Amino acid sequence: MTIVRMSPQDDTAPAYLVFCDIDDTLIRCRSGVEFLRHWNGLRDGPEGESATDEFLVDLYARMTRGMSREEANREYHRAWRGTPVDEVEEQAARWYERRSAAADFWITETVDALRRHRAAGAAVALVSGSFPSLIPHVARAVGAQYVLGARLERCGRLLTGRLLGRPAIGEGKCVLVSELLELHPGIGAGDCHAYGDHSSDLPMLHLVGHPTLVLPDGVHTPLYPAAMV
């Protein structure tokens, strides 16, 4: 897993850190799933899209039978084995440009919250298990200073389908959040904020003093009464 700084080094210390999930927290879609279908459709047409749908149905069925979200995330990334890095990066940019133009792409409540945090001097970090090539595009759009997530292994010009390190899912997000906090020793976890939408985000949310659950309709719900944070 890695911490990537999106903006140039700034000697000004942030007032606090904000950690934000992406899919169904910041944007109204499952970006990795949609991009895989886009990629396979581009290469193999309707048959590629159908094959993707079958792969995902099987993957969700295995999760229902007990496969962990972490292992499912690894399995998803194995589907990219043998794909050319340069082409994937190019298509990731094109997919994002087209998809983000949709009126319902962004969860405006979260975008507005991140804007307020940045105005207050906070540094925003996106923490996601989505396909790594997609995340920087979202990060730049919301002015995130950091991207926290896994890296894809490469062999020459091709992806191997293996993740380097633990997926940024569940406890994996906690590891990344803790590592970024260590890089800012003057900031306490109790002063930080986090946003997530799923039970697998709870470990990350519970690390900070101001956790917010994003509901399916985009409404923000603080996990604790204000008096406790």
C-alpha positions in Angstrom: 0.0 0.0 0.0 1.2 3.5 -0.7 0.6 7.1 0.2 0.9 9.4 -2.9 1.1 13.1 -2.5 -0.9 14.8 -5.3 0.3 18.3 -4.7 3.8 19.7 -4.5 5.5 19.7 -1.1 4.1 22.5 1.1 5.9 23.6 4.2 2.6 24.8 5.7 1.3 22.2 8.1 -2.4 21.4 7.6 -4.8 22.2 10.4 -6.1 18.6 10.4 -6.6 15.7 8.1 -9.7 14.5 6.3 -10.0 10.9 5.2 -12.6 10.1 2.5 -13.7 6.9 0.8 -14.7 7.3 -2.9 -17.3 4.9 -4.2 -20.8 5.7 -2.8 -19.2 8.2 -0.5 -17.8 10.9 -2.8 -19.2 9.6 -6.2 -22.4 7.8 -7.0 -21.0 4.7 -8.6 -18.7 1.7 -8.1 -15.9 3.1 -10.2 -13.8 -0.1 -10.5 -16.7 -2.2 -11.5 -17.9 0.2 -14.1 -14.4 0.7 -15.5 -13.8 -3.0 -15.9 -17.1 -3.3 -17.9 -16.0 -0.3 -20.0 -12.6 -1.9 -20.7 -13.9 -5.3 -21.6 -16.6 -3.8 -23.8 -14.1 -1.7 -25.6 -11.9 -4.7 -26.3 -14.5 -7.4 -27.0 -17.8 -5.5 -27.5 -21.1 -6.8 -26.1 -19.4 -10.2 -25.4 -16.9 -8.5 -23.2 -19.6 -6.7 -21.3 -21.5 -9.9 -20.8 -18.4 -11.7 -19.6 -17.8 -8.9 -17.1 -21.3 -9.2 -15.8 -20.9 -13.0 -15.3 -17.6 -12.5 -13.5 -19.2 -9.9 -11.2 -22.2 -12.1 -10.5 -20.0 -15.0 -9.5 -17.8 -12.7 -7.4 -20.7 -11.3 -5.5 -22.1 -14.8 -5.0 -18.8 -15.9 -3.4 -18.9 -12.9 -1.1 -22.4 -13.9 -0.1 -20.9 -17.4 0.8 -18.2 -15.8 3.0 -15.4 -14.4 0.8 -14.0 -11.4 2.5 -14.2 -8.0 0.8 -10.4 -7.9 0.9 -10.1 -11.1 -1.0 -12.8 -10.1 -3.4 -10.8 -6.9 -4.1 -7.8 -9.0 -4.9 -9.9 -11.2 -7.2 -11.2 -8.1 -9.0 -7.7 -6.9 -9.7 -6.7 -10.3 -11.0 -9.1 -9.7 -13.9 -6.6 -7.1 -15.2 -3.8 -9.6 -15.7 -2.0 -9.1 -19.0 -3.5 -5.7 -19.8 -1.2 -3.0 -21.3 -0.4 -0.3 -18.7 -0.4 2.6 -21.1 -3.7 1.7 -22.6 -5.3 1.2 -19.3 -4.1 4.6 -18.1 -5.4 6.2 -21.2 -8.8 4.6 -21.0 -9.0 5.4 -17.2 -8.7 9.1 -18.1 -11.3 8.8 -20.9 -13.7 6.9 -18.7 -13.4 9.4 -15.9 -13.9 12.4 -18.3 -17.1 10.9 -19.7 -18.5 9.5 -16.5 -17.8 12.5 -14.3 -19.8 14.7 -16.7 -23.0 13.0 -15.6 -25.2 15.2 -13.4 -25.5 12.6 -10.7 -21.8 11.5 -10.6 -20.8 13.5 -7.5 -22.4 13.3 -4.1 -22.6 17.0 -3.6 -22.9 16.8 0.2 -19.5 15.2 0.4 -17.9 17.5 -2.2 -19.2 20.5 -0.3 -17.9 19.1 3.0 -14.4 18.5 1.6 -14.5 22.1 0.2 -15.3 23.4 3.6 -12.5 21.4 5.2 -10.0 22.6 2.7 -11.1 26.2 3.3 -10.4 25.6 7.0 -6.9 24.6 6.3 -7.3 20.8 6.3 -5.5 18.4 3.9 -7.8 15.8 2.2 -6.8 12.2 1.7 -8.8 9.8 -0.5 -8.7 6.3 0.8 -10.0 3.7 -1.6 -9.8 0.1 -2.8 -11.0 1.2 -6.3 -8.9 0.5 -9.4 -5.7 2.6 -8.7 -5.6 4.3 -12.1 -9.0 5.9 -11.5 -8.3 7.4 -8.1 -6.0 10.3 -9.0 -8.6 11.8 -11.4 -11.1 12.0 -8.6 -8.5 13.4 -6.2 -7.5 16.2 -8.5 -11.1 17.2 -9.0 -11.7 17.7 -5.3 -8.3 19.1 -4.5 -7.2 16.1 -2.4 -3.6 16.3 -1.3 -3.1 12.6 -0.8 -4.2 9.3 -2.3 -4.0 6.3 -0.1 -4.4 2.8 -1.7 -2.8 -0.2 -3.2 -0.5 -0.4 -6.2 -0.7 -2.7 -9.1 2.2 -4.9 -9.9 3.7 -4.5 -13.4 5.8 -6.8 -15.5 7.3 -4.6 -18.3 4.4 -2.9 -20.0 1.7 -5.3 -18.7 -0.2 -5.5 -15.4 0.2 -8.8 -13.6 -3.2 -8.6 -11.8 -1.4 -8.7 -8.4 -1.8 -6.0 -5.8 1.4 -4.9 -4.0 0.5 -4.9 -0.4 -2.8 -5.2 1.3 -6.0 -3.8 -0.3 -7.3 -0.5 1.1 -10.3 -2.3 2.5 -11.4 -2.5 6.1 -8.3 -2.7 8.3 -6.2 -2.0 5.3 -7.6 1.6 5.4 -6.7 1.9 9.0 -3.0 1.1 8.3 -2.9 3.8 5.6 -4.6 6.3 7.8 -2.3 5.6 10.7 0.8 5.9 8.4 -0.3 9.3 7.2 -1.0 10.5 10.7 2.5 9.4 11.6 3.8 11.8 8.9 2.0 14.6 10.7 2.9 14.2 14.4 1.5 17.6 15.3 -2.0 16.4 14.3 -4.0 14.2 16.7 -6.5 11.6 15.3 -9.1 13.2 17.5 -9.0 16.4 15.5 -9.4 14.6 12.2 -12.5 13.8 10.1 -13.4 10.7 8.0 -16.2 9.9 5.6 -17.4 6.4 4.5 -20.5 4.6 3.5 -20.0 0.9 4.3 -19.5 -1.2 7.4 -16.0 -2.0 6.0 -15.3 1.7 6.5 -16.0 1.6 10.2 -12.5 0.7 11.3 -11.2 3.9 9.5 -14.1 6.0 10.8 -13.5 4.9 14.4 -9.9 6.0 14.2 -10.8 9.7 14.1 -12.6 12.1 16.3 -15.2 13.2 13.7 -16.5 10.2 11.8 -19.4 10.7 9.3 -21.5 8.0 7.7 -22.7 8.8 4.2 -26.1 7.2 3.6 -27.4 5.9 0.2 -29.3 9.1 -0.4 -26.1 11.1 0.2 -27.2 12.4 3.6 -24.4 12.8 6.1 -24.9 11.2 9.6 -22.3 11.8 12.4 -21.6 8.5 14.1 -21.3 10.1 17.5 -23.0 13.0 19.3 -21.1 16.2 18.9 -20.4 16.2 22.7 -18.4 13.1 22.4 -15.9 14.3 19.7 
